[in-house]
């Protein structure tokens, strides 16, 4: 029986194969007599899970050896505080504001940095475009420059990370890649730190991934809580405090699943990128070729992961959502701050799910013509 297609923005769909494996191992992980949820985080069983997950993520995302991988807690919202606590050195920091999440990030950073500079913003367009990096004005001596590389609510995505050196800035680039991590390769030569909650593309809520260049570790403000000090977390292999063991285990299973994916000769993340391009093109094409639906985001920066759209006649919203639920198309209601609809088509969403949504879009429009 086909499970419903879950278009939730997060917590989001997890690959069915991963869920089945976790279910099979729930009561007894590999003959240990324990569930992963019952294991000591310092026992040999969990240590093997942790080491495999860390190695799997490093291989999957091609993370260079001079970056540390940290498994933390608190999600992206907590990292909005943890990053400036570790990297700001109480100096000025730069932000490019491209939507709801980067707005939250810069607001939080003001509690810890001496100055927050908005070097570019897409607000004048209603966050439907991205400001051209050539127009950015990075600050001299900024401790870092922060972007949200995919805005989940507004549906805009950086398809190429900015080269800050080309803009004359020596500041490390910090990216919140929560909602498109593992959907495409990362150019680590342009990144100082990347963080993301796992609950969109990498597993259940509760785990936060931080990938940080080694030279940026060890500069935490005195007020930084010990459990959030990247240096202490790295030195203790993400076990300064009890880590989110179940989340790490589930992420490790997801890394394995991702590594096995293929599209033609492409494998792993390269295969996922091809698949995600195909899904996005199919859905945006259906919206653009419709007289009922509308996506407001500029074509050159549309997110492959989060597709917001509106019905031109919003009196039909409830009927649209009810019909979608009847067809097993779930969680399509847009974020409360922007309204409309939103289809999140993360890695776990198969092409068949997007095709089912496109078929419904056409069917619903036809019945209203």
N, C-alpha and C positions, 0 to 999 in steps of 0.2 A: 504494500500500500504506500502510495506517495505521501510523504509528510508535507504539511503546508509549507509554502515558501515564506520565510521570515525576512522582511525588509527593514527590521529595526535598526536604528542608528547606533545602538549600544546600550546595554549588553546585546550582542548581536548573534547571528547564527554561527554555530560551530560545525565544522565538517562532520557529517553523519558517521563517517568511518572513525573519527576520533572519539565521538560519543560512545560508539559501540565498543571500542577497545577499553575505554575507561569503565564502562559498565561491566565488561567481562573481568576486569581486574579490581573491581570495587572492594570485594570482601577479602581477597587474598592476592597481593601483588607478588607475582613471580615466586610463589611458594613460601613467602615470608610469614604467612599466617596473619598478616596485617593489611588493612587498607592503607593507602598512602596518607590519608587523613589522620591515621593513628600513629604514624611513625615519628620517632625522634628526628629532629632536623639534623642532629649530629651523628645519627646512626649510619652504619655503612650502606644500608639500603637506600636511604634518602640521598646520601652523598653521591651515590652512583647516578641517581635521577638528576640531581642538580648539575653534576659535571657533564652529563650527556646533553642536558638542556642548554647549558652555556656554550658547549662546543657546537651544538646544532645551530644555535642562533648566529654564532660567529661565522660558521661556514655558509649558512643560508644568505646572510646579508653581506658576506665578504668583508667583515669588520677587520680592519688592520690590527696588528698585534699591539700597537702603541695606543689603543683605545681599551678602556676597561668596560666590561659589561656588568651592570649592577641590577640585581633583582630587588625592587623596593616596593613600598606600599603607598597608598594615598592618591593614586591616579594622577592625571594631568593637572588637576586643580592644585594638589599639594605641591607638585613640581613648580608651579608658578611662584611659590614661596621658596622652595628648596633651592632652585637655581640661583636666585639672587643672594640667598644666604651663603651659597658656596662660591659664586663667581663674581659678585658685584664689587667686592673689596670696599664696600660702602662708597663707591664712586658712581659716576654716571653710567647709565645703560641705554641702549637704543632699541626701539621697537618699530616694526612695520605693522600697522594695524589693518587687517584685511577682513575682519568679521568678528563674530561674537566671542570666539575663544581668544584671539589676540587682544581684544578689548579687556577681557578678564585678566589676562596675563599682565598687561602693562599696569592695570589698576593695582594688582597684588604686589608687583615689584616696587611700587612707590613706598611701601612700608619699610623697605630694606635698603634700597639704593639712595644715594644722595640726590640723584636727579634722574628722571626718566624723560628721554627725548623721543618724540614721535617723528621719525625721519621720513615717513611716507604713510599715506592712508588711502584706503579705497572708500571711505565713508561718503564722499560726495556722489559716488555712483550708486549708493545704497548697497555697497559691498557686492556689486555684480561684476566688477573688474578688479584686476590686480595692478597696482602702480608699477610702471616700468622701472626696473632697477636703475636705469640710466638717470632717472629723475630723483633718486634717493640722495639724501644729504647726511651721511653718517657723521657722527660727532668725533672730534679729535679726542683721543684718549679714552673712548668708551670701553668699559670692561667686556661687553659683548653686545651683539645685535641679535634680537629675537624675532623669529617669524613663526607663524603657524602654517606649515607647508600644505595643509589641507583643512579647510574650514568646514566642519561637519554640518553646521546649520545653514550657512550661506551658499555652500556648494561651489567654492572656488579653490583651485589647486595650483600650486607652483609645479609646472611640468619640467622645469629646470631650476635647480637651486642657484641662487645668486652667487656670483664670484665677488666677494667683498674686496679682495685684493685689487681687482680691476676698478673698484670704486675708490681706491686709495685708502681703504680702511684696514687696519691690522687687527681689528676686533674679531674674536672667534664668533662664528655663526652658531646660534642655538636654534634648533628646530623642534617644534612640537609636531611629531609625526604620528600622533595617536591614531588618527583615522585613515592613514594610508600606509602604515608600516607594513613591510613585506608584500606590498602590492606592486612594487617596482624597485629597481636597484637604487642605491644611495651613493652619491658621489662624496665619499668620505674626505677627499682632499679639500672640500669646501666647508666641512662641518667641524665644529669644536665639541658640540654636545647635542645629542638627540634624545628625546624622551617620549614616552607614549604609554597610555594605559593599554592593557592587553585585551580589553573587552570588546574590541571591534574586529580585529583581525587575527588575534593570537590566542584567544582562549576566554575564560570566564573573568568577571570583574574581580578585583582584589590584588592583581599583580601589576606593577609598573616597571617598564623596561627603561633603563638609563644607559646610554652608550656615551662615554666621556673620554676625551683625550687625556692622556696621563699627565701632561704638563699643566692641566687646569685643576688638578686635584691638590688639596692641601692649602687652600686659601679661604676656608670658611670663616665667616664672621664669628666673633666670640659668642654671640647670642644663638648661634645655630645649634639646635638640639643634636646631641651625640648620634642619635639614630638616623639623622638626616645628613650627617657630615660625610661627603663622598669619600674622603680619605679613610675614615674608620670603616665605612661600608666595604670599600675595596680591600682594605687590609684584612678584614674578617670574612672575605669571600661571600658577601651579602648575608652574613649570619651574625652580625653584631647584635641584632635582636632576632627573635624567631621569624623567619621569612614566611611568606605566603606559600606554604609547601604544596597545597593542592593546585594553586594557580601555576606554580613552576612546573609541576608534573603535567598539567593539561597543556601548557605552552610547549613543553618538550614533545608531546604527542603531535601537536599542531606543526611544529617545526619538521618533524619526520614526514608528516603528510605533505607539507609544502615541498619538501626536497624531492619527493617522488612524483610530483606532477610533471606532465610533459605536454608540449604542443609542437608537433613536428620534431625538429631536432633540438628545440629549446627545452631546458630542464629547470626545475626549481623556480626561482624568482623571475627568470627570463620568460618561462612558460606562463607564470601567473600574469605578468605584464601583458603578454599577447592576449590572454583570455580576458583580462579586464578591459583592454582596449575594445575588443569585439563586443563585450556586453554593453559598454558605455555607448558605443556607436549605434548599436541596435536600439537602445532606449531613447537616446537623444534624437535619433532619426525619426522615431515614431512621434515624439512630441513636436518636433519642428514641422513635420508634415501633416499636422493636425490643425483643424479650425477650433478645437475645443480646449486644447492644452497649451500651456505657455511655460517656457523656461526663460528666465530673465538674465542669466549669466552669459557674459561674453564668450563666444565660441572658443577663444584661444586659452581660456583659463577655467573651463568647466571641469569639475571634479569627476574622476572616474569612479569614485566610491560613493558619493552622496549626491543624488539627483533631485533637487527640489523642483516642483512644478505646480502650476496653478490651473484650476478650471476657470475659463473666462466667465462662466456663469457660476458663481460661488454658491448659489442656492442649491446646486446639485452635489455639493460636497458630501453630505450625509448619505445620499443615495449611492454615490460612487464608492464610499468606504464600505457600506453595507454589502454591496455587490461583490466587492473585492474579498471580503471575509467569507462570503458564501463560496467563493472559488478557491479558498485556501491561500489567499494573498494577504498576508498579515502585516500590521504595523506600518501602514502607509500614510498615516496622518502626519502632517508637517509639524515642525517644532512650534510651540505656542507663541514664540516671539515673532515668527514670520508668517505663520498660517499656511494654508495650502496643503500640498502633499509633499512627501519626500520618500524616495526609494533608495535605501542604502544597499549597495550591491557589492559587498565586500568579497574577499577571496572565497568564502564558503558558499556564496550564492552561485549556483551553476548557470550556465547559459540557458538551460531549459527553464529556469525560474524567471529570467528576464524575458524570455520568449512568451511565457505564460502571462506575464504582466502586459507585454505589448499586445498580445491577442485580446486581453480584457480591455485595454485602452481603446482599441479599435471597435470592439463590440459595444462598449458603453457609448462611445460617440455616435455610432451608427444608430442606436436605438433612440438617441436624442435629436437626430437630424430632422 
